[in-house]
Amino acid sequence: MRALKPYGAGRPEACAARRFCTPPSGSIAVNLLLSLLTVAVLCGAAETTLRWRHARTIRRIAGERDTQELCTTRSSDPRLIYTLIPGRCGANSRGYIDREYTLRKEKGVFRIVVIGDSVAQGRFLTLEQSFPKLLEKRLNEESDSLRYEVIVLARLGYSTSQELVLLEEEAFQYEPDLILWSYVLNDPAHPVYHNCNGELGTYYYRPSSYLLRFVAARLFALRERWKGRGCEKEFHAYLHCVYWDEVTSNLERIGRVCRQHGVPIAFAIHPIFEKMDDYSLYTLRPVHQRLSEAAAKNGLTTVDLLEAFEPYKPGELRIERPDWYDPWHPNALGHEIIAEFIERALSTHGLIGGGGNTRTDHDPTIAP
């Protein structure tokens, strides 16, 4: 009996059709390889373009600052991104605008470590005009038994994420009796993706891949816009709306770290200088109140400096800049008022004068 042949057997067009519909496994591998090669070439081109664009941005930033003394450098700690150059622009050997202090505390000394940004650093003023040094002077003038040292761990443009590194890695090396946290309302800003540090974050940040950094920045912006639906558009209110979870998480972390070291902490909230005639028109009171409550909940003694500024017009306390309106930096009078108010608040809460790390049961109330 003759065997039946499959339909199309021996017909060249049928074989060709089958080859077309079911290509050999080798063809699949070649196509996959070509696709991967195409993606790699496109990614390489994008990486090169983004690196070129970043280099151009760096040249622009450097050109805008070519008449200024170079005060900053890239930090060896990637979490900080940048730091002050020791010995330049008034910085001490550890990269802070302050005097030199030994890590070991002498007997009879009460130490306060201030953590913050350019406001605590006394930006645009002399060291002696800054509120930490004015506070130190006032405390020593009124003390007969103790010598006070107010040590400044603050750098211009730092956000809370960077300041936390200073708290955890450096502050307790000085054997402090009190931590004074200087909080400015732009502190929740991202040090790279937001520009609250005069582009220092952009200048010194070096990602391993500029393409991945580009994608991360776009995802960051999309997430921010999504979370910011319904938030006020004023920048500082917007930050504390979109990033409130991060703000409260950071306050919890600050409180926990200080409790672990048995050191009390005062949380000073600086008002900004809105374009208004007086502080009765200040729009950010709800942000101050919310911060005060969250800080107190985590064991921080809140010192709300809005109360100190209310008798004055914003223009009386603000640094006047010819090139732009500065909403953050107080002038010399502003720093004097801050130092006086903080001293009174610390005394009211019993946070000074103990001579050692003995007060861990302080009352974290909201106002002095």
PAZATI-520033 format. One record per residue: residue in three letters; x negated, y negated, z negated of N, C-alpha, C, CB in turn. Coordinates in pm, whole numbers, plus 50000, padded with zeros to 5 digits. Glycine has a CB too. Example, Ala and Ser with C-alpha at 12.3 -4.5 7.8 and 13.67 -1.06 7.14 Angstrom:
2
ALA486815056949220487705045049220486805033049220488695044749095/SER487155022549292486335010649286487104999749213485925006049428/
***
This chain:
368
MET499145012050000500005000050000499124987750000500974999849877/ARG499434978150088498574966350102498884956349992498764959850241/ALA497774951249927497934941349817498414928049874496594939249739/LEU499294921749797499804908649837498814897749798501184906049772/LYS498574888349887497694876949857498504865649795496964872049986/PRO497894858449702498594846849647498924836949757497734839949538/TYR500014829749733500424819849832499304809549851501744812849790/GLY498924807149972497914797250003496524802750009497944786449904/ALA496384815649973495044821249976494514820850118495024835649921/GLY493274816550130492644815850260492974803150335493034827550341/ARG493804794550275494144781850341493264770850281495664778450324/PRO492394764850359491434754950307492114743150240490554749950420/GLU493264738850298493914727050238494424729850099495064722250324/ALA494844742050071495324745649937494174745449838495994759349938/CYS493024750949881491854750949792491424736749762490694758849854/ALA491464728249863491074714249842492014707549744491054706649975/ALA493314710749755494274704549664494024708749522495694708249704/ARG493704721849503493454726549367492204719949310493304741749365/ARG491194718249395489974711649346490264697249307488854712049453/PHE491134690649379491484676849350492254675849219492284670849464/CYS493174684949197494014684349077493274689148953495264692749095/THR492344698048967491634703348851490144702548878492064718048821/PRO489544690848851488114689148880487284698048791487704674548863/PRO486114701648835485214709848755484834702748626483954713348835/SER484454710448524484084704648395482904695348407483764715648295/GLY482024697748502480884688748522481304674748561479964694348627/SER482374673548643482864660348682483404652648563483944661648787/ILE484084659448468484604652948348483464647148267485424662848261/ALA482404654748250481264650048173480624637848238480224661248158/VAL480514637948372479924626548442480774614048424479754629748591/ASN482104615648439482994604248422482934598548280484434608148456/LEU482874607548181482774603148042481474595648018482884615047948/LEU480404600848075479104594448060479094580648124478014603148122/LEU479714579648243479784566748311480614556748230480374568348450/SER481704561548169482544552848087481784547647965483814560248042/LEU481074556847900480294552847783479184543047821479694565247714/LEU478564545547935477524536547982478074522748010476854542148106/THR479284522248070479914509348099480214501747970481214511448178/VAL480774508847870481064502547742479784497347677481764512347648/ALA478714505547684477444501347624476884488947691476424512747633/VAL476984488347824476494476547898477304464147860476564479048050/LEU478634465647852479494454347815479204449647673480974458147829/CYS479044459247581478734455547442477374448847433478774468047352/GLY476404453947509475084447747510475114433647565474114456147590/ALA475904431647671476044418147727476714408847628476834418647859/ALA477754413847560478444405647460477504402247344479704412947408/GLU476734412047298475774409747189474754399147229475064422947151/THR474234400247349473244390547398473844376547406472714394647535/THR475064375647459475724362647471475974356447334477064364047547/LEU476454364547240476744359347106475474355347033477504369747024/ARG474394362747052473114358846992472624345547050472054369847016/TRP472804343847181472414331247244473234319647191472564332247397/ARG474544321847177475404311347124475034307946981476854315547131/HIS474714318146899474334315546760473014307846754474204328746682/ALA472064311646840470794304546843471004289846880469834311146944/ARG471914287246970472214273347008472834265846890473164273047129/THR473704272546814474284266446694473214263246591475354275646633/ILE472274272546573471184270446477470344258446519470304283046467/ARG470054257246647469284245746695470034232746672468964247246845/ARG471354233046690472134220846666472084216846519473604222846709/ILE472284226646429472264223646286470894218446244472634236246203/ALA469844225046294468494220646260468224206546313467454230546316/GLY468724203546433468524190346490469224179446411469014190146631/GLU470394182646356471124172846276470444170046142472534177646252/ARG469534179046102468874177545972467364175345985469134189845887/ASP466924171746106465484170946126464834159246054465194169846272/THR465644149646006465074138445931465134140845781465824125545965/GLN465694152145738465814155245596464754165445555467224160445564/GLU464334164345429463404174145376464104187645365462854169645238/LEU463414198145407463984211545401464004216245256463184221445491/CYS465204217545201465354220945059465794235345038466344211644994/THR466274241945142466844255245127466094265345212468334255245164/THR466274277945177465694288845254466594301145241464244292045205/ARG466384311045328467184323145320466844330745192466944332145444/SER467874335545122467664342644997467274357145024468944342144910/SER466434362544936466094376744946467274385544906464884380044859/ASP468244379744837469464386744800470544383344903469934382844655/PRO470964392744986471934389545092473264384645040472164401645177/ARG473574387444913474834382544857474814367444838475114389444724/LEU473644361844817473524347344797473374339944930472334344244708/ILE472854346445031472644341145166471504331045169473934334645219/TYR471574320645085470514310445082470254306044939470894298245170/THR469134299544920468754294544789467924281844807467964305244710/LEU467684274744699466804263144704465354267644700467104253344587/ILE464494260044766463074263244767462454258344636462354256844890/PRO461884267144556461254262844430460194251944455460604274844358/GLY460254241644373459264230944383459584220144484457974236644417/ARG460674221544558461054211244655462374204744616461164217344796/CYS462494192044652463764184744634464244185144490464834190544726/GLY463334185344394463704185344253464004198944195464874176744234/ALA463824209744273464124223044222462994228144133464364232744338/ASN463364235544028462364241443940461824254444001462954244043800/SER461034261843924460374273743977461344284944008459344278743879/ARG462574284143959463574294543985464614290144090464274298343855/GLY464384278244150465244273944258466524267144213465594285444342/TYR466474259444104467624251844055467214237444028468224258343928/ILE468134228244050467864214244019467984212543868468854204544096/ASP466884214543800466874214143653465434214143604467674226143593/ARG465284212243474463964213343413463574228043405463944206843273/GLU462334230443364461864244043341462294248743203460334244843357/TYR462794261043195463174267043067462584281143060464724267443051/THR462124284842941461694298542921462944307342906460774299842795/LEU462784320042941463914329042926464214331542777463634342342998/ARG463174332442698463354335042555463774322342484462064340642493/LYS464814323242406465344311642334464624310042200466874313142311/GLU464244297842170463574295042043464594294741929462814281742050/LYS464084296541809464934296041691465494281941672464144300441565/GLY466754281041632467384268041611467884261341736466434259041544/VAL467914268841848468384263441976469724269642010467344266142089/PHE470654261442052471954265942102471954263842252473154258342032/ARG472114274542326472014273742472473364275042540471084284442524/ILE473584265842634474744266242722474234267942864475634253342707/VAL474704278142933474344280243074475524275943160473944295143101/VAL475274266543251476304261343341476174268443476476184245843357/ILE477264273843525477284280343656478234272643747477724295443643/GLY477764269443866478614261743956477964259044090479004248743893/ASP478464248444155477974244844288477344230944283479114245244392/SER477494223244389476814210344398477364200144299476934204944537/VAL478594201844251479124192644151478354194244020480644194944128/ALA478184206643975477394209143855475924205743877477534223743811/GLN475474206943999474084203644033473844188544027473744208844172/GLY474924180544035474774165944035474374160644170473754161743932/ARG474984166144275474654162244412474794147244431475564169644512/PHE473784141044495473714126744527473374118144406475014122244586/LEU473074124344291472694116944171471344122044121473774118444060/THR470774115044024469574120143960469954131343863468804108843887/LEU468964139243824469234150143730469854144943601467944157843699/GLU469324133943550469794128743421471204123043430468844118143369/GLN471704120343550473064115243567474094126243579473144106443689/SER473664138843594474594149843610475254153343478473884162143666/PHE476494158343484477224160843360476564171343271478624165143392/PRO475874181643323475214190843230474144184143145474584202243307/LYS473344175143206472294168443129472894157743037471274162043224/LEU473964151243080474654141742993475274148942874475724134043071/LEU475824160842898476374168842789475274172842692477074181442845/GLU474154177142744473014180842659472584169042574471834185742744/LYS472494157242633472084145242559473084141842450471944133342655/ARG474364142342480475384138942382475354148742265476784138942448/LEU475234161642295475224171742190474024169942097475214185842251/ASN472874166942154471674165142072471714152441990470434165142159/GLU472344142042041472454129541965473354131141843472994118442055/GLU474294140541851475254142141741474944154141653476644143441797/SER473834160941679473504172841600472274170441513473274184941692/ASP472374174541386471244173441295470524186641275471714168141162/SER471234197741293470674210741260470274219041381471654218441179/LEU470864216441497470594224441616470034215841728471864231441663/ARG469234222041811468794215841935469534222842049467224216841954/TYR470174214942132470974220442242470174220242371472274212542259/GLU470284231142446469734231942581470874235842675468554242242588/VAL471094227342775472114230142876471374233443006473104217942895/ILE471414246143044470654251243158471564252343279470014265043124/VAL471124246843391471944246043511471574257143609471794232143579/LEU472514266243632472404276143739473484272843842472564291043684/ALA473174263143925474154258144024473414254744152474934245643970/ARG474064257744264473474254544394474544249044487472794267044457/LEU474124239444568475074232944657475734243044750474364222244739/GLY477044241544763477794249544859478154263544815477034250544981/TYR477754267644694478054281244652479544283144627477274284844527/SER480044294744668481414298944639481404308044518482044306044762/THR482604311744470482694320244352481964333444373484154322944318/SER482024339044495481364351844521479864350944497481634356444665/GLN479254339544529477824337644505477544334444358477284326444595/GLU478424326544298478234322844158478324334944065479264312344116/LEU479134344744103479224356944024477874364144019480304366344081/VAL477114363444126475784369544127474884362644025475154368744269/LEU474984349244018474194341843920474574345743778474374326743940/LEU475874347543755476324351643622475784365243585477854351743615/GLU475914374743673475574388643641474074391443644476264397943737/GLU473334384343730471924387543748470974378343671471574387043893/GLU471404365943640470464356443582470894350243450470214345543679/ALA472174347143437472624338843324472214344343189474114337243329/PHE472394357243168472174362943034470704365343003472934376043022/GLN469844363543103468414364043075467984352542983467614363443206/TYR468764341742982468434329942902468974330742758468964317542969/GLU469574341842721470134343742587471114332542550468994344442483/PRO472134330342635473034318942611473984321542494473854315942738/ASP474384310642430475434311042327476794307842387475104301142214/LEU476784302242507478034298542574477784297642724478584284942518/ILE478734302542802478744300642948479764289742979479084314043024/LEU479354280043058480264269543104480394270943256479754255043064/TRP481584275143301481834277243443482414264443503482784289343466/SER481744258943602482174246643668482914250443795480964237243700/TYR484254249343792485094254043902485624242343983486264262643848/VAL485324242444113485824232444207486844239344297484654226144291/LEU487834231944343488984238244409488684243944548490084228344421/ASN487464242044599487094248844724486294261544697486284239444813/ASP486174265744572485344277244537485824290644595485284278444389/PRO487124292644623487514305444685487084306844830488994307044676/ALA486534296344890486184296845032485114307345058485694283145080/HIS485194313445176484184323245218482894315745255484704331845338/PRO481734320245210480494312745235480044312545380479394318545154/VAL480624321045466480254321045608481434316945696479744334745650/TYR482584322845673483724320645763484454307445737484694332045749/HIS484334301945618484804288345592483574279345586485634287545458/ASN483734266845623482584257745621482714247945505482474250145756/CYS482424252745384482444244045267481034241645211483334249945158/ASN480024245845286478654244245237477774237045340478054257945205/GLY478414228545421477634221045519476934229845620476624212645449/GLU477544241145655477044250845753475794258245707476754243845883/LEU475484257645577474344265245527474574280245541474064261645380/GLY475814284645519476134298745537475904303145680477554301445496/THR476384295245775476184298345916474704298345952476934288346004/TYR473964288945899472554287245934471704299045886472004274245876/TYR471984303845765471104313845705471624328145715470884310445562/TYR472884329845746473424343445755472934350345882474964343245751/ARG472374362345868471874369845982472514383745982470324370945979/PRO473564385646060474194398946066473334408746144475594398046129/SER473524421446118472794431546195473304431946339472954445446130/SER474574428746359475154428246493476034415746504475984441146524/TYR475764407446601476564395346620477914398646682475814385246707/LEU477994409646755479284413946809480204418446696479084425246911/LEU479674426446604480484430746491480864418946403479734441246408/ARG479954409446390480274397446312481384389246380479014388646293/PHE481344388446513482384381546589483734388146566482044381346739/VAL483764401446574485014408846552485494406846409484814423946582/ALA484564407646312484944405846172485504391846147483734408346081/ALA484914381746210485404368046193486814366546250484454358046261/ARG487064372846364488404371846424489434379146337488414377746567/LEU489054390746284489964398046195490204390246066489384412046163/PHE489164383646016489294375345896490304364145921487924369445856/ALA490184357446035491084346446068492524351346085490624339346196/LEU492694362746150494044368346168494674371946034493994380646259/ARG493884378245948494384382045817494764369645736493344390345741/GLU493924359145745494214346845672495504340445721493054337045686/ARG495684339845852496914333845906498144341945865496844332846060/TRP498004355245864499124363645826499484361545679498804378445852/LYS498464361645593498724359645450499144345345418497504363345370/GLY498794335945506499094321945481500464317445526498074313645546/ARG501254326745575502624322945614503374318045491503384335045679/GLY503914306045500504664300545389503814292945288505384311345320/CYS502484293045304501614285645212501554270945252500194291845210/GLU501264262345154501044248245185499814246945274500874239845056/LYS499804236945359498724235445455497544227445400499234228745579/GLU497724220145292496584213245229495524223745194497034205145100/PHE494264221045230493224231245228493074238245093491914225145267/HIS492994230744985492734236644853493934244644803492364225644752/ALA495134239344827496334246844792496444259544877497594238144809/TYR496074258245005496124269745096495174280745050495774265345239/LEU493944277045011492984286844961493554294544842491674280044923/HIS494174287144748494654293644627495974301044647494814283344518/CYS496554299444764497734307244800497304320144872498694298944890/VAL496484318544975496064330045055495174339444975495334325445182/TYR494264333844896493254342044828493504343144677491874336344853/TRP494754341944636495044342344494494654355644431496494339644471/ASP494844366444502494444379544448492954379844419494834390844545/GLU492144374344511490704373844490490344364544375489984369344617/VAL491064353244364490804343844254491044350544119491704331344267/THR492184357244104492474363743976491534375343949493924368543973/SER491144382544054490184393444038488844388143989490004401144169/ASN488414376744044487154370744002487214365743858486774359444095/LEU488344359943819488494355343680488454367143584489814347643663/GLU489084378143623489034390043539487604395143526489944401043597/ARG486874394743637485474399343636484604390343550484914399943779/ILE484794377143561484034367743479484274370243331484394353143516/GLY485564371543295485884374043155485324387143105487374374043136/ARG485404397643187484914410843146483404410643125485284421343252/VAL482654404443215481194403943203480784396443077480574397343327/CYS481444385243051481084377442931481434385042803481794363842933/ARG482544392142803482894400142685481874411242662484304406142699/GLN481414417242770480414427942757479134422842692480104433942893/HIS478804410142716477604404242657477904396942525476964394642755/GLY479164396542485479514389942361479334374942362478714395642251/VAL479474368842479479264354442494480574347842537478134351442597/PRO481044337742465482274330842507482044322542632482784321842395/ILE483134319342700483024311742825484094300942830483154321042947/ALA483674289042872484594277942897484704276143048484114264742827/PHE485924274043093486214273343237486694259243269487284283943279/ALA485794250943324486114236943354486624235643497484874227943333/ILE487834230343513488464228643644488324214143686489964233043641/HIS487654211943799487444198343851488564194643947486074197143921/PRO489234183343925490174178644027489424173444149491094167543971/ILE490074173344263489464167344380489934152844390489824175244510/PHE489334145444482489694131444502490564130344626488414122444514/GLU491854131344605492774129644717492854114944757494174135044682/LYS493304112544879493454098844926494764093144872493424098045082/MET494664087644751495854082544682495424071244591496564093944601/ASP496384063744539496094052244454495754056244311497264042644454/ASP496434066344259496144070844122496574085344108496864061844017/TYR496184091443994496404105743976497844109243941495494110843868/SER498704099443927500124102843911500684108744040500924090343870/LEU499984106444152500414111644282499674124344321500204101144389/TYR498894129744231498064141544259498944153544293497144144844138/THR498674159844407499544170544456499134184444410499584170244606/LEU497954185844349497424199144318497594203044171495964199644354/ARG498474196344099498744200143959499174214743946499824191043901/PRO500044219644036500434233744024499254243344035501454237244130/VAL498264239944118497074248344130496294248343999496174243444246/HIS496134236543937495444235743808496164244143703495344220943760/GLN497494242943698498254250343599498134265343619499714246143604/ARG498214269443743498114283743773496744289143736498404286343921/LEU495694281543768494334285443733494164286243581493324275743793/SER494694276243511494564276043365495204288243301495204263443308/GLU496364291743348497064303343293496314316243323498484304143349/ALA495824317643446495094329743483493784330843405494814329943634/ALA493094319643386491844319743310492094323543165491164306043317/ALA493114317543103493434320642964493804335342947494574311742914/LYS494504340743044494894354843039493684364043033495754358343160/ASN492554359543090491344367643093490314363342989490724367043230/GLY490754355542890489894352142777488984340342799489084363642743/LEU489214332442903488404320542929489074308442866488194318443081/THR488314300042799488854287742743488864277042852488024282942619/THR490034272542890490164263343002489964248942958491534264843067/VAL489174241643034488994227343017489424220743148487484223642979/ASP490644215643151491184209743274490794195043278492734211443281/LEU489884191543367489344178043374490314168143439488044178143451/LEU491434172943488492444163743541492894153943434493644171543596/GLU493014158843311493414150043201492394138843179493574158043072/ALA491114141743199490074131543182490104121143293488704138043176/PHE490514125443414490484116443530491754107943541490304124443656/GLU492824111943476494114105343497494134090343468495144111943412/PRO493384085243370493414070743347492734062543456492784067643215/TYR492084068843551491294061843652491884063643792489834066843650/LYS491504054643879491824056244021490754065244083491894042444094/PRO491134073744177490134082744237488924075444293490774090744347/GLY489164063744352488044056244409487034051444307488564044544484/GLU487424050644181486504046244076485524057344036487284041643954/LEU485864069744065485064081144018484414089044130485924090343938/ARG484684085444252484244093344368482974087544429485344094044473/ILE482084096544473480914092244550481374086044681479954104244577/GLU480874074244712481204067744839480164071444943481284052244823/ARG480604078245048479714082345156480044074145281479844097645185/PRO479044068745348479324060645467479774068845588478114052745505/ASP479434081845589479694089945708480994097845702478564099345730/TRP481504101045582482744108645572483344107145433482494123545604/TYR484624110445422485334109645294485024122245214486874107845315/ASP484354120645101483944131945017485004134044908482534129444953/PRO485754144944913486804147144812486334154644688487934154744874/TRP485054158144679484604167244575483634161244474483974179044637/HIS482744152544515481624148744429481884135944350480374147044512/PRO481844136944217482004124944133480744116244138482324128943986/ASN480944103444113479794094444100479264094843956480194079944141/ALA478364085743923477744086043790478784084343680476674075043779/LEU479744075243700480794073443600481624086143586481704061643638/GLY481934092443697482694104943691481984115543610482954110043830/HIS480674116843625479924126643549479894123143400478504127643603/GLU479824110243367479874106143226481204110243162479664090943213/ILE482274108043235483604111543183483724126743167484714106243277/ILE483204134243264483244148843255482484153643132482654155243382/ALA481274148443111480454152842998481134149742865479074146043002/GLU481714138042853482394134242728483604143242701482824119542733/PHE484364145842805485574153942788485224168342754486444153442915/ILE484214173842822483814187642793483284188942652482754192342893/GLU482484179242608481964179642471483114180042369481054167642443/ARG484104171542390485234171042297486014184242300486164159242331/ALA486184189842421486924202342433486174213842365487174205742580/LEU484874214742387484084225442325484124224542173482644225042375/SER484064212242121484124210241977485504214041922483794195741941/THR486544210141993487914213241950488134228241941488934206942045/HIS487594235642036487774250142040486744257641957487714254942182/GLY485854250541891484874257041806483854265241882485554265741709/LEU483534260942005482624268542089481174264042076483044267442232/ILE480904253542002479534248741985479214247741837479334234942055/GLY477914248641808477454246741671477274259441591478394238241600/GLY477524271341652477404283641576475984288741561478214294141640/GLY475084284341651473694288241641473374302041694473264287341503/GLY474324308841754474044322141806475254328041874473584331441696/ASN475124339841927476224346441998477164352941898475684357042098/THR477884344741823478724350141718480204348141744478374343841588/ARG480554339741840481964336641860482494344241981482174321441878/THR483114355541956483724363242066485234364142049483114377442072/ASP485764357141945487204357741919487834343941934487484363341778/HIS487264335642025487754322042042489164322042099486824314042133/ASP489834310942083491214309542128491244303742269492034300642032/PRO491614311442371491594306442509492824298242543491484317842606/THR493044287442474494194278942506493884270242626494574270142386/ILE494884263142674494764256742805494174242842797496104255942872/ALA494494234942698494034221242692493344218642559495204211442712/PRO492354209542556491674206642431492534198642338490384199442457/
***
